[in-house]
């Protein structure tokens, strides 16, 4: 009985301990902190500049009598102005990028005007100052001024006059800036537009790219509600970090952003979003709560519209198909995400090889480099080594907490297993103690048994000998359990000597395994009346006792 109580208490204690760990006021010991949807998508966000390569051949016609003796002069120059910018996201490791189509359709005439203004200022200096808007036409002198005449002839459409003119040629130049640590070493990637573009969606291909980080592209808007809009408003760098602006859909699964019922933070985010969309955020991925990209925002709100337009995956997927691009992840994604799982759960040393591999596959990987520095710092600190501090702007994905919850979970699991093992061991020992009685019965059925000291013979002087305390064990199932509603009758005795009845079997009257005459005679043994004095109950376990018993046959406790 005592062992049974102890085992139950131990099991309860272990269960309570594990429950506290699992659902208590501290983070779950067995919970696994996954990388956030933003951490997964961020490495694949890019910034795109639509530039123009403009070649200018400035032609000078000199008047007769010019002291130089040269009547025609040609001055050549090349210019590369930025006409538009947008964000985008990589959808396959070979550099396929989805972005807003507007960035691929800049006005090249503006680029020609810019190049002419720059060429004249370079050639004539103060005589041809730059206008406040370098993309606008302007005048540099009177109509009789030869430089002025030449300048006006150079503006598109190009013509010539007796003062000269220009030959100007402009072509689109798309430059992709990935999310890397150095644009000079790893950025400034040239790209081209793939076939199948629409008025809203364009797909670019970076020349010679491989192992670029990618995003997961959704198949629909179903299940989407909370959004994160990612992108840049300048070339990615420490001074132009990745932006994340939270938004919500008006109704889950629809294509309209929420514009009513906004709280103060929502209003602030909406204002920030409109400003950023006019500075290059358009085309950046819109990431839903499941971690998949459901589209992008085309630009600032149109006239009469309260919110920007969402270009959903329904418009993107056909363009990808036409461009023969199948969105999929690559080895850099696998290495980075595996390392992030370890990093987010405090296994900093184990995360280092994954981040290192991601950097080998995609040199300059900004997030991998930043988190690798943090992992090395914290892994070194855990070993007592000093490490340089990581800049605040690089601490982008710090793990939650420093408690080794996985270790705590392991200890709790071991404690629970030990408790169960002890319980099983005690039950086995208890069943071994009752096995003697069952083996003596011989018929394989559990039945009532008498206490071990109930058959102690009386001494010659008539005094009752004090029986030895029986071993403590669990009573087997059946009517001999003290907690049963009907307790077994007390063992009758004559002169202090117990005699056999239907509930008591003496060693000499054990039935054979085959159920011979002994068993028959035992079952027909006449009942002996209970002696005067009645019976008692154990104050420890409640088991019924004979009048002369000094120790309980159920729990072994003294009953005097």
C-alpha positions in Angstrom: 0.0 0.0 0.0 2.8 2.4 0.9 4.7 1.7 -2.4 1.5 2.2 -4.3 1.0 5.6 -2.7 4.6 6.6 -3.3 4.4 5.6 -7.0 1.3 7.5 -7.6 2.7 10.6 -5.9 5.9 10.4 -7.9 3.9 10.1 -11.2 1.7 13.0 -10.2 4.8 15.1 -9.4 6.4 14.3 -12.7 3.2 15.1 -14.6 2.8 18.5 -12.8 6.5 19.4 -13.5 6.1 18.6 -17.2 2.8 20.5 -17.3 4.4 23.6 -15.8 7.1 23.5 -18.4 4.7 23.1 -21.2 1.9 25.5 -20.3 3.4 27.6 -17.5 4.3 31.3 -17.5 7.6 30.7 -19.4 8.1 29.9 -23.0 7.4 26.3 -23.9 10.3 24.1 -23.4 9.4 21.9 -26.3 8.2 24.7 -28.6 10.2 25.4 -31.7 10.6 29.0 -32.8 10.4 29.2 -36.5 11.8 32.0 -38.7 9.2 34.6 -39.3 7.5 35.0 -42.7 9.5 38.3 -43.2 12.8 36.6 -42.3 12.2 34.0 -44.9 11.2 36.4 -47.7 13.6 39.3 -47.0 16.8 38.0 -48.6 14.9 37.7 -52.0 13.8 41.4 -52.1 15.6 43.5 -54.6 15.7 47.2 -55.7 15.5 48.0 -59.4 16.6 51.1 -61.3 15.5 51.8 -64.8 18.3 53.7 -66.3 19.1 54.8 -69.8 22.4 54.6 -71.7 22.6 57.7 -73.7 25.3 58.5 -76.3 25.6 62.1 -77.3 27.7 63.3 -80.3 27.8 67.1 -80.0 28.5 68.7 -83.5 29.9 72.2 -83.6 29.8 74.4 -86.8 32.2 77.2 -86.8 31.9 80.4 -88.7 34.4 81.3 -91.4 37.4 83.1 -90.1 37.4 81.1 -86.8 41.0 81.3 -85.5 41.0 77.5 -84.9 40.6 76.9 -88.6 38.2 74.0 -87.8 34.8 74.3 -89.3 33.2 71.1 -87.8 33.8 69.6 -84.4 32.4 66.5 -82.8 32.4 65.9 -79.0 31.2 62.5 -77.8 29.9 61.6 -74.3 27.9 58.9 -72.6 25.4 59.4 -69.8 23.4 57.0 -67.6 20.6 58.7 -65.8 18.1 57.0 -63.5 14.6 57.4 -64.9 12.5 55.2 -62.5 12.9 52.8 -59.6 10.9 50.0 -58.0 11.3 47.0 -55.8 10.9 43.4 -56.8 11.3 39.8 -55.7 13.2 36.8 -57.0 11.1 33.8 -57.7 13.8 31.3 -59.0 17.5 30.9 -58.1 18.5 31.8 -61.7 17.5 35.4 -61.2 13.9 35.6 -62.4 12.4 38.7 -60.8 8.8 39.9 -60.6 8.2 43.6 -60.5 5.8 46.4 -61.5 5.7 46.8 -65.3 6.0 50.6 -65.1 9.6 50.4 -64.1 10.4 48.8 -67.4 8.7 51.5 -69.5 10.5 54.8 -68.7 10.4 57.8 -70.9 13.6 57.7 -72.9 13.1 61.2 -74.3 13.7 62.6 -70.8 16.9 60.7 -70.7 18.0 62.4 -74.0 17.2 65.9 -72.7 19.2 65.1 -69.5 22.2 63.9 -71.6 22.2 66.9 -73.8 22.1 69.3 -70.8 25.0 67.5 -69.3 27.0 67.4 -72.5 26.6 71.2 -73.0 27.5 72.0 -69.4 30.6 69.8 -69.7 31.7 71.4 -73.0 30.8 75.1 -72.3 30.8 75.3 -68.5 29.3 78.6 -67.2 28.0 79.5 -70.7 25.7 76.5 -70.4 24.6 76.1 -66.8 22.4 73.1 -65.7 18.8 73.9 -65.1 17.1 73.2 -61.7 15.5 70.2 -63.2 18.2 68.4 -65.3 15.5 66.6 -67.2 13.9 69.8 -68.5 14.6 71.9 -71.6 16.1 75.4 -70.9 17.9 78.3 -72.5 21.4 79.5 -72.0 21.5 82.8 -73.9 19.9 85.0 -76.5 18.7 83.8 -79.8 21.9 85.1 -81.5 24.1 83.1 -79.2 25.7 80.2 -81.1 25.7 77.9 -78.0 22.0 78.6 -77.5 21.3 77.9 -81.2 23.2 74.6 -81.0 21.5 73.6 -77.7 18.0 74.0 -79.1 19.0 72.0 -82.2 20.2 69.1 -79.9 16.9 68.7 -78.0 14.7 65.9 -79.4 13.8 65.6 -82.2 17.4 66.1 -83.2 18.1 68.6 -86.0 21.1 70.6 -87.2 21.5 74.2 -88.1 24.4 76.4 -89.1 25.5 76.4 -85.5 25.6 72.6 -85.3 23.5 70.1 -83.5 23.6 66.6 -81.9 23.2 62.9 -82.6 21.7 61.3 -79.6 21.0 57.6 -79.0 19.3 56.1 -75.9 18.5 52.5 -74.8 17.0 51.1 -71.6 19.4 49.9 -69.0 17.9 47.9 -66.1 20.1 47.5 -63.0 19.2 45.2 -60.1 20.5 45.7 -56.6 20.1 42.6 -54.5 20.0 42.6 -50.7 23.7 42.2 -50.2 26.4 43.6 -48.0 28.3 45.4 -50.8 26.7 46.6 -54.1 30.2 47.3 -55.5 31.3 43.7 -55.0 28.0 41.8 -55.3 25.4 44.2 -56.8 24.9 46.3 -59.9 23.4 43.3 -61.8 22.3 43.8 -65.4 18.8 42.5 -66.2 16.5 42.2 -69.2 12.8 42.0 -69.6 11.4 38.6 -70.5 8.5 38.1 -72.9 4.9 38.1 -71.7 4.9 41.4 -69.7 1.5 43.1 -69.2 0.6 46.7 -68.3 0.9 45.7 -64.6 3.5 42.8 -64.3 6.9 42.4 -65.7 9.4 39.6 -65.2 13.2 40.3 -65.5 16.1 38.0 -65.8 19.4 38.8 -64.2 22.2 37.9 -66.5 24.4 35.1 -65.3 22.7 34.7 -61.9 22.6 31.5 -59.9 21.7 30.5 -56.3 19.9 33.7 -55.6 17.5 33.6 -52.6 13.8 33.3 -53.5 10.4 33.9 -52.1 7.5 31.4 -51.9 4.8 32.4 -54.4 1.2 31.7 -53.4 -1.4 30.2 -55.8 -4.2 32.5 -54.7 -5.3 34.9 -52.0 -7.4 32.3 -50.1 -6.7 32.5 -46.3 -4.8 35.8 -46.5 -5.7 38.7 -44.2 -2.6 40.2 -42.5 0.1 41.5 -44.8 3.6 42.7 -44.7 4.7 45.0 -47.6 8.5 44.7 -48.2 10.7 46.8 -50.4 13.4 49.5 -50.6 13.3 53.2 -51.3 16.9 53.3 -52.4 19.8 51.1 -53.2 20.0 48.5 -50.3 22.6 49.5 -47.8 23.0 50.3 -44.1 21.5 53.8 -44.8 18.7 52.4 -46.9 17.4 49.3 -45.1 14.6 47.0 -46.0 11.2 48.4 -45.2 8.4 46.4 -43.7 5.0 48.1 -43.6 2.0 46.2 -42.1 -1.3 46.2 -43.8 -4.6 44.3 -43.8 -7.1 43.2 -46.4 -10.6 44.7 -46.2 -11.9 41.2 -46.3 -9.8 38.0 -46.0 -9.0 36.6 -49.4 -10.0 39.8 -51.4 -7.7 42.2 -53.3 -8.6 45.5 -51.5 -6.6 46.9 -48.6 -8.4 47.9 -45.4 -9.2 51.6 -45.3 -11.9 51.9 -42.6 -11.9 51.2 -38.9 -8.2 52.0 -38.6 -6.5 52.6 -35.3 -3.7 55.2 -34.8 -1.0 52.7 -35.8 -2.9 51.7 -38.9 -3.2 55.3 -40.0 0.5 55.9 -39.5 1.3 52.8 -41.5 -1.0 53.8 -44.4 0.7 57.3 -44.5 4.1 55.7 -44.5 3.1 53.3 -47.3 1.9 56.0 -49.6 5.1 57.9 -49.2 7.3 54.9 -49.7 5.4 53.7 -52.8 6.4 57.0 -54.6 10.0 56.4 -53.7 10.6 52.9 -55.0 8.6 50.5 -52.7 6.1 49.6 -55.5 6.7 46.1 -56.9 8.0 44.8 -53.6 6.5 41.6 -52.3 3.3 41.5 -50.3 3.7 38.6 -47.8 0.7 37.0 -46.2 0.7 35.4 -42.8 1.4 31.9 -44.2 4.7 33.2 -45.5 3.7 33.2 -49.2 3.8 36.2 -51.5 0.3 37.0 -52.8 1.2 40.0 -55.0 2.6 43.5 -55.0 1.4 47.1 -54.8 1.6 48.9 -58.2 2.2 52.4 -56.8 0.6 55.2 -54.8 -3.2 55.4 -54.8 -4.7 56.5 -58.0 -6.9 59.6 -58.1 -10.2 58.9 -56.3 -8.9 55.7 -54.7 -8.3 55.5 -50.9 -5.7 52.8 -51.1 -3.0 51.5 -53.5 -4.0 48.8 -55.9 -2.9 45.2 -55.1 -1.7 43.3 -58.2 -2.4 39.8 -57.0 -0.9 36.4 -57.9 -3.8 35.9 -60.3 -2.2 38.5 -62.6 1.4 37.4 -61.9 1.2 33.6 -62.6 0.2 33.9 -66.3 3.1 36.3 -66.9 5.5 33.8 -65.2 4.1 31.1 -67.4 4.5 33.1 -70.6 8.1 33.9 -69.6 8.6 30.1 -69.0 9.5 30.7 -65.3 8.5 28.1 -62.7 8.9 29.6 -59.2 11.0 27.4 -56.9 13.5 27.7 -54.1 17.3 26.9 -54.3 20.2 25.7 -52.2 20.9 29.1 -50.7 17.3 29.1 -49.4 17.7 25.7 -47.8 21.0 26.5 -46.1 19.7 29.9 -44.8 16.4 28.6 -43.5 18.0 25.5 -41.8 20.5 27.9 -40.1 17.6 30.2 -39.1 15.7 27.4 -37.3 18.8 26.7 -35.2 19.6 30.4 -34.7 16.1 31.2 -33.5 16.2 28.4 -30.9 19.6 29.5 -29.5 21.7 26.8 -31.2 24.2 29.5 -32.3 27.2 27.3 -32.9 25.2 24.8 -34.9 23.8 27.6 -37.1 27.2 28.9 -38.1 27.8 26.2 -40.9 24.4 26.9 -42.5 25.0 30.7 -42.7 28.5 30.1 -44.0 27.1 27.8 -46.7 24.5 30.4 -47.7 27.2 33.0 -48.1 29.2 30.6 -50.3 26.2 30.0 -52.5 25.2 33.6 -52.6 28.1 35.9 -51.7 27.1 39.0 -49.8 23.8 37.5 -48.5 22.9 40.4 -46.1 20.8 38.5 -43.6 23.1 35.5 -43.5 26.1 37.7 -42.9 24.4 39.7 -40.2 23.1 36.6 -38.4 26.4 34.8 -38.8 28.1 37.6 -36.9 25.6 37.4 -34.1 25.9 33.6 -34.0 29.6 33.8 -33.7 29.4 36.4 -31.0 26.9 34.4 -28.9 28.6 31.1 -29.4 31.9 32.6 -28.4 30.3 34.2 -25.3 28.9 30.9 -24.2 32.4 29.5 -24.2 33.7 32.4 -22.2 35.4 34.1 -25.2 35.1 37.7 -26.0 33.7 38.8 -29.3 33.2 42.3 -30.9 29.8 43.8 -30.6 27.4 43.4 -33.6 26.1 46.7 -35.0 22.5 47.4 -34.0 21.4 47.7 -37.7 22.7 44.2 -38.3 20.8 42.6 -35.4 17.9 41.7 -37.6 16.9 38.2 -36.5 18.0 37.8 -32.9 16.7 34.6 -31.2 14.1 34.9 -28.6 15.6 34.6 -25.2 18.7 32.8 -24.0 17.2 29.9 -22.1 18.1 26.5 -23.5 14.5 25.3 -23.6 15.3 22.2 -25.6 17.6 21.1 -22.8 14.9 21.8 -20.2 12.4 19.7 -22.3 14.9 16.8 -22.3 15.3 16.9 -18.5 11.5 17.0 -18.1 11.1 14.0 -20.4 13.7 12.0 -18.5 12.0 12.8 -15.2 8.7 11.6 -16.6 10.3 8.4 -17.9 12.0 7.7 -14.6 8.7 8.1 -12.8 6.9 5.7 -15.1 9.7 3.2 -14.8 9.6 3.3 -11.0 5.8 2.8 -11.1 6.1 -0.2 -13.3 8.9 -1.7 -11.2 6.9 -1.3 -8.0 3.8 -2.9 -9.6 5.9 -5.8 -10.8 7.3 -6.3 -7.3 3.8 -6.1 -5.9 2.6 -8.8 -8.4 5.6 -10.9 -7.4 4.6 -10.8 -3.7 1.0 -12.0 -4.6 2.4 -14.7 -6.9 3.0 -17.0 -3.9 -0.6 -17.0 -2.9 -1.7 -17.5 -6.6 0.8 -20.3 -7.1 -0.4 -22.0 -4.0 -4.0 -21.8 -5.2 -3.0 -23.8 -8.3 -6.2 -23.1 -10.3 -4.9 -19.9 -11.8 -7.7 -17.8 -10.4 -7.1 -14.9 -8.0 -8.9 -15.5 -4.7 -8.8 -14.2 -1.1 -5.8 -15.0 1.0 -5.3 -14.9 4.8 -2.6 -12.7 6.4 0.8 -14.4 6.7 0.8 -14.2 10.5 -2.8 -15.5 11.0 -1.6 -19.1 11.3 1.0 -18.4 14.1 0.6 -21.3 16.7 0.0 -20.5 20.3 2.8 -21.2 22.8 2.5 -24.0 25.3 2.0 -21.6 28.1 -1.1 -20.3 26.3 0.4 -17.0 25.4 0.0 -16.0 21.8 3.3 -15.7 20.0 4.0 -12.3 18.3 4.0 -12.9 14.6 6.7 -11.5 12.4 5.7 -8.5 10.3 4.9 -9.6 6.8 6.6 -8.0 3.7 4.7 -5.0 2.4 3.0 -5.6 -0.8 0.0 -4.6 -2.9 -3.1 -6.7 -2.4 -4.1 -8.3 -5.6 -7.5 -7.7 -7.2 -10.5 -9.3 -5.7 -12.5 -9.2 -2.5 -9.3 -9.0 -0.4 -8.8 -5.3 -1.4 -9.5 -3.1 1.7 -11.1 -0.5 -0.4 -13.8 -2.9 -1.8 -17.3 -2.2 -0.7 -17.6 -5.7 0.8 -14.6 -6.8 2.8 -13.7 -10.5 3.3 -14.9 -12.0 6.6 -12.3 -12.4 9.4 -10.3 -15.5 9.7 -11.9 -17.6 12.5 -9.7 -19.1 15.2 -10.0 -21.5 18.0 -7.8 -20.8 21.0 -5.8 -18.4 19.0 -5.2 -20.9 16.2 -6.8 -20.1 12.8 -8.7 -22.8 11.0 -9.6 -23.1 7.4 -12.9 -22.0 5.9 -14.1 -21.0 2.5 -11.9 -17.9 2.5 -8.7 -19.5 4.1 -6.5 -22.1 2.6 -3.9 -23.9 4.6 -0.7 -25.1 3.0 -1.7 -28.7 3.5 -5.0 -28.2 1.8 -3.7 -26.6 -1.5 -5.6 -27.9 -4.5 -3.6 -29.6 -7.3 -3.2 -27.8 -10.6 -5.5 -30.4 -12.1 -8.2 -29.7 -9.5 -8.1 -33.0 -7.7 -9.8 -34.2 -4.5 -7.9 -31.7 -2.3 -9.7 -28.8 -4.1 -13.0 -30.4 -3.6 -12.5 -31.0 0.1 -11.3 -27.5 0.5 -14.4 -26.0 -1.1 -16.6 -28.1 1.2 -14.8 -27.2 4.5 -17.4 -26.2 7.1 -17.4 -22.6 8.3 -16.3 -21.9 11.8 -18.2 -19.3 13.7 -16.5 -16.0 14.5 -15.2 -16.0 18.1 -16.5 -13.6 20.6 -14.8 -10.3 20.5 -15.6 -9.7 16.8 -13.1 -8.1 14.5 -11.3 -4.8 14.0 -10.3 -2.5 11.1 -6.8 -1.2 10.4 -6.5 2.5 11.1 -3.9 2.9 8.3 -5.6 1.2 5.3 -9.0 0.2 6.6 -8.4 -3.6 6.1 -10.5 -6.0 8.3 -8.5 -7.7 11.1 -9.0 -10.6 13.4 -9.2 -9.8 17.1 -5.8 -11.2 17.9 -3.9 -9.6 15.0 -1.1 -7.2 16.1 0.0 -6.3 12.5 -2.2 -5.5 9.5 -2.0 -8.2 6.8 -2.8 -5.6 4.2 -0.3 -2.8 4.8 2.0 -4.2 7.5 1.4 -1.4 9.9 1.0 -2.2 13.7 -2.6 -2.2 14.9 -2.1 -2.2 18.6 
